[in-house]
Amino acid sequence: MSRKEETMLQREPVLALDKMQLLETAWPHCGMIQEIIDSLNESGSYAELRLLTNRLQRLVFRATPKGNPGYGHPTGLSAWVSG
């Protein structure tokens, strides 16, 4: 999907969840993506890995906090994330 198509999609509104609920919702999906990447690597599916890598890089850009002076410093979530 092109970047323009991605931004033009109508997305369902995100429910008003607190930060921990959002993180807990996203975490299992990250694990699934990691398993898919491992499977693609094992099967030698390098073209598909390149496509997935490009998409993940766009997501990383979107997930990077903007103007947050505390970025990079430990938070109360560090114990939860390391497990």
MODELLER restraints for C-alpha pairs under 7 A, 6 or more apart:
rsr = mdl.restraints
at = mdl.atoms
rsr.add(forms.Gaussian(group=physical.xy_distance, feature=features.Distance(at['CA:40:A'], at['CA:49:A']), mean=6.59, stdev=0.5))
